[in-house]
Amino acid sequence: MENAQTALRMELKNNEPIEVGDLGAALTALAEEYREYTASNSPDIVAKDVRLYVRTIRPGSTIADFVALAPLALPFIENANSVMSFGQYIATLLNGLLLRNKKPEVGPKSLENAIRLVEPVAKDNASQMNIQLVAENQTINNYITINSVQANAVQNAARRELQQMAEPILGTRRNVVLVLHQARSDPRSRAGDRGRIESIYPASVKLLFENDGLKAAMVGGDDNPFKFAYVVDVDVETVHGRPVLYKVTALHDRMEISDQTDAA
């Protein structure tokens, strides 16, 4: 018997048969966006350690239920809170693309995922997609419903945003403000450091420090490094136009940030 778990549900009420490629791309887009969301919003969680898994796919209308599991934990741990907040985030992302005066602050990857997520609905007139939360007691909370017309509008808005983001961002940026999202306390560590530079890209990106002294100056003291913003020079590396690495080459200053500033 299937265990009751809090799950994120994607329900496709299709009018025409769904192409396997479109369905697979939509499922993959949701999973990839969950990893992006976790990396950007949960610095205490390593993105590769918690993923969405398909719990079940139901007949009739195409219904896929997802749960978040940490495969390296013993036993497997369901991350119900992250599923709930992620469902709210997806609704905010899609609504932001639907409302022209409410531009979503996301990067190219999230826009591409939004396009793929709604593709089965965009191609099928009179169809719709529901993103829902299914609680352990099987109570259903609907986050958002997207019909075919709205799905096309989401895709068009996302493509416009992608065109506007097409300007190259590769190269050196000087005197930019960096906020840490996660950092290993060992200055010699080369893994697990991430930070956000809002003037370059809205999500957190992997960090590499030019030398151990630079990292020690930011995270090696007695102060909590997450309570500060740092004025730095960085070399930006990209893949498919999206920043994937900031190499910190100089530290000029640090500024204490208030509790209201979102540094996580």
SVG drawing of the C-alpha trace seen along z (x, -y; Angstrom):
<svg xmlns="http://www.w3.org/2000/svg" viewBox="-12 -49 58 51">
<polyline fill="none" stroke="black" stroke-width="0.4" points="0.0,0.0 1.3,-3.4 2.5,-5.5 0.7,-8.9 3.2,-11.7 3.0,-15.4 3.4,-15.6 3.5,-18.2 1.0,-17.2 1.1,-18.2 -2.3,-17.4 -2.7,-17.7 -6.3,-17.7 -5.6,-17.1 -8.0,-17.3 -5.6,-15.6 -3.1,-12.8 0.1,-14.2 3.4,-13.6 5.8,-11.6 8.6,-14.0 6.5,-17.0 5.5,-15.2 9.0,-14.1 10.3,-17.6 7.7,-19.0 8.5,-16.6 12.2,-17.2 11.7,-21.0 9.9,-20.8 12.6,-18.6 15.4,-20.9 13.6,-24.0 13.3,-22.4 17.1,-21.9 17.5,-25.6 15.1,-26.7 16.7,-24.6 20.2,-25.8 19.1,-29.5 16.8,-29.4 18.2,-26.7 21.9,-27.3 21.9,-24.6 20.9,-21.9 23.2,-20.7 21.1,-20.8 22.3,-17.4 21.3,-15.8 17.5,-16.6 15.6,-16.0 12.1,-15.5 11.1,-11.9 7.9,-10.8 5.9,-8.9 3.2,-7.9 1.6,-8.6 -2.1,-8.1 -4.3,-7.2 -7.1,-9.3 -6.0,-12.9 -2.2,-12.7 -1.4,-13.2 2.2,-13.0 2.8,-13.2 6.3,-14.3 8.0,-14.0 11.3,-15.5 13.8,-12.9 17.3,-13.1 18.9,-9.9 22.1,-10.2 20.2,-10.3 19.4,-7.2 16.5,-6.6 15.2,-8.6 13.8,-11.9 10.8,-13.6 11.3,-17.3 7.7,-18.3 8.3,-22.0 10.5,-22.4 7.7,-20.9 5.2,-23.3 7.3,-26.4 8.4,-25.2 4.7,-24.8 4.1,-28.4 7.2,-29.5 6.1,-27.8 2.7,-29.6 4.6,-32.9 6.9,-32.3 4.0,-31.5 1.8,-34.3 4.7,-36.7 5.0,-35.8 1.3,-36.1 1.2,-39.6 3.2,-42.0 3.6,-44.5 5.0,-41.8 8.3,-40.7 9.7,-37.6 13.3,-37.9 14.7,-34.7 17.5,-33.7 17.5,-32.1 17.3,-28.5 14.1,-29.2 12.5,-30.8 13.5,-27.9 12.0,-25.5 8.8,-27.5 8.5,-27.2 9.0,-23.4 6.7,-23.0 3.6,-24.4 4.4,-23.1 1.8,-20.2 -0.9,-22.7 0.2,-25.3 -0.1,-22.8 -3.5,-21.5 -6.5,-23.8 -9.1,-23.4 -6.5,-21.7 -5.2,-22.9 -2.6,-22.2 -3.0,-22.3 -0.1,-22.6 -1.3,-21.3 -0.2,-20.3 -1.5,-16.9 -1.2,-16.7 -0.7,-13.5 -4.5,-13.4 -5.1,-13.8 -6.3,-17.3 -5.6,-19.1 -4.5,-22.8 -4.5,-24.2 -1.5,-26.6 -2.3,-27.6 -4.4,-26.6 -3.0,-27.3 -5.2,-26.9 -3.9,-26.7 -4.2,-30.4 -2.4,-31.3 0.3,-28.7 1.0,-30.4 1.2,-33.7 3.7,-32.3 5.9,-31.0 5.8,-34.3 6.6,-36.3 9.5,-33.9 10.9,-34.2 10.8,-38.0 12.7,-37.9 15.3,-35.5 15.8,-37.9 16.4,-40.8 18.9,-38.7 20.9,-37.7 23.6,-40.4 26.9,-38.7 27.9,-38.7 31.2,-36.8 34.2,-38.6 35.5,-40.6 33.1,-42.6 34.6,-45.1 33.2,-46.5 30.1,-44.3 28.2,-43.3 28.3,-39.7 26.1,-38.0 27.1,-34.5 24.5,-31.7 26.6,-28.9 30.3,-28.7 32.6,-26.1 34.4,-27.5 37.7,-26.0 39.5,-28.6 41.2,-25.7 37.9,-24.1 37.2,-24.3 33.6,-22.8 30.2,-24.0 30.7,-27.8 27.9,-29.7 26.9,-33.4 24.6,-35.8 25.5,-39.0 22.1,-40.6 23.6,-43.0 24.7,-40.0 22.2,-37.2 19.3,-36.7 20.2,-33.2 23.2,-31.9 26.2,-30.7 29.2,-28.5 32.1,-30.5 35.9,-30.0 38.4,-32.2 41.7,-33.2 43.6,-32.4 43.0,-31.1 43.6,-34.6 40.6,-36.0 38.3,-33.4 39.7,-33.6 39.1,-37.4 35.4,-36.7 34.6,-33.6 37.5,-33.0 36.8,-35.6 34.6,-35.4 31.7,-37.3 28.9,-35.5 29.9,-36.0 26.2,-35.7 25.4,-39.0 27.6,-40.9 27.6,-41.9 31.0,-42.1 32.3,-44.5 34.4,-42.3 35.9,-41.9 34.9,-38.6 35.6,-36.8 32.3,-35.4 32.2,-32.1 29.0,-31.1 27.4,-28.1 24.7,-28.7 24.6,-32.4 24.0,-31.6 26.6,-32.3 27.9,-29.1 31.0,-30.3 32.2,-33.5 35.9,-33.6 36.5,-36.1 39.8,-38.0 39.7,-40.9 37.9,-42.0 37.4,-45.8 34.9,-46.2 32.2,-44.6 28.9,-46.0 26.6,-44.7 23.2,-43.9 19.9,-44.1 17.9,-41.1 15.3,-42.1 17.7,-41.6 17.3,-38.2 20.7,-36.7 19.6,-33.1"/>
</svg>
